[in-house]
Amino acid sequence: MKIVIIGGTGLIGSKTTERLRARGHEVIAASPNTGVNTITGEGLAEALQGTDVVLDLANSPSFEDKAVMEFFETSGRNLLTAEKVAGVKHHVALSVVGTERLQESGYFRAKLAQEKLIRESGIPFTIVHSTQFMEFVGGIVQSSMVGDKVHLSPAFVQPIASDDVADIMADVALGAPAAGIVEIAGPDRFRLNELVARYLDFTGDSRQVVADPEAKYFGARLEDGSLVTDNKPGLGKIGFDQWFATAPRR
């Protein structure tokens, strides 16, 4: 099977590429660095020739409201148009658990717009809604600083390791289109502020975490269930402590 992975050189894309190649499939890890650009359309038609499945794992380089909307709408339209011409049989996209509940955020408005394009494309599809990646906890810290303290909502999170995401994305790519949403999450649930405090303690970081119900998460105020799902998600195998013990230090 020929599979093209948009964003194939990124965190999830590179791991998913490895897994699919190990299972004997022809995989193109597509990104601007490899000559395939979904914003300009450069290299798309050539990369998609004879392709059975496309995985869209790309993310916007900017989270600014206008820029992120332009990225997902332009990339989505160009990619789906090229897929129709190429006769792609399955479009798989990675999105976020809670996207529809977080529309106060420009980023999540853009993700919902991307999902709408997919649903209306006529191409058989699966949208995977994932909880936050464990690897992005450090980024959450940096985006939540107020002075010298970390202000975070006490809403629930259920972080998932990128290795588990890649395993699941490879399985979804080789399966039948779901014509809807598949939800995935990590095995353990935490309060967001408690998870980050745990992370900072593990890393020897003395910054104080403040539980603040009004703290925004990438522009959106959270309720307890905003970032988690009780809709029988597929669960990863790697717990947070296990992930941290083996994660590369930066």
CORVEN-V707415 format. One record per backbone hydrogen bond with DSSP energy under -1.0 kcal/mol. NH is the residue of the N-H (numbers start at 1). CO is the residue of the C=O. If there is no record, write none. Layout:
[[NH | CO] [NH | CO]]
//
This chain:
[[3 | 26] [4 | 53] [5 | 28] [6 | 55] [7 | 30] [8 | 5] [8 | 30] [10 | 7] [14 | 10] [15 | 11] [16 | 12] [17 | 13] [18 | 14] [19 | 15] [20 | 16] [21 | 17] [22 | 18] [24 | 21] [25 | 20] [26 | 1] [28 | 3] [30 | 5] [30 | 28] [34 | 31] [35 | 32] [36 | 31] [37 | 42] [41 | 37] [44 | 41] [47 | 43] [48 | 44] [51 | 48] [52 | 2] [53 | 2] [54 | 90] [55 | 4] [56 | 92] [57 | 6] [68 | 64] [69 | 65] [70 | 66] [71 | 67] [72 | 68] [73 | 69] [74 | 70] [75 | 71] [76 | 72] [77 | 73] [78 | 74] [79 | 75] [80 | 76] [81 | 77] [82 | 78] [83 | 79] [84 | 80] [85 | 81] [86 | 82] [87 | 83] [88 | 83] [89 | 52] [90 | 52] [91 | 124] [92 | 54] [93 | 126] [94 | 56] [95 | 128] [97 | 130] [99 | 96] [101 | 98] [102 | 99] [105 | 102] [109 | 105] [110 | 106] [111 | 107] [112 | 108] [113 | 109] [114 | 110] [115 | 111] [116 | 112] [117 | 113] [118 | 114] [119 | 115] [120 | 116] [121 | 118] [126 | 91] [127 | 180] [128 | 93] [129 | 182] [130 | 95] [131 | 184] [134 | 160] [136 | 133] [137 | 134] [140 | 136] [141 | 137] [142 | 138] [143 | 139] [144 | 141] [146 | 149] [149 | 146] [150 | 208] [151 | 144] [152 | 210] [156 | 224] [157 | 190] [160 | 132] [165 | 161] [166 | 162] [167 | 163] [168 | 164] [169 | 165] [170 | 166] [171 | 167] [172 | 168] [173 | 169] [174 | 170] [179 | 125] [182 | 127] [184 | 129] [185 | 234] [186 | 158] [190 | 157] [192 | 155] [195 | 191] [196 | 192] [197 | 193] [198 | 194] [199 | 195] [200 | 196] [201 | 197] [202 | 198] [203 | 199] [204 | 201] [205 | 200] [210 | 150] [212 | 152] [215 | 212] [217 | 220] [220 | 217] [226 | 223] [234 | 183] [236 | 185] [243 | 239] [244 | 240] [245 | 241] [247 | 243]]
//
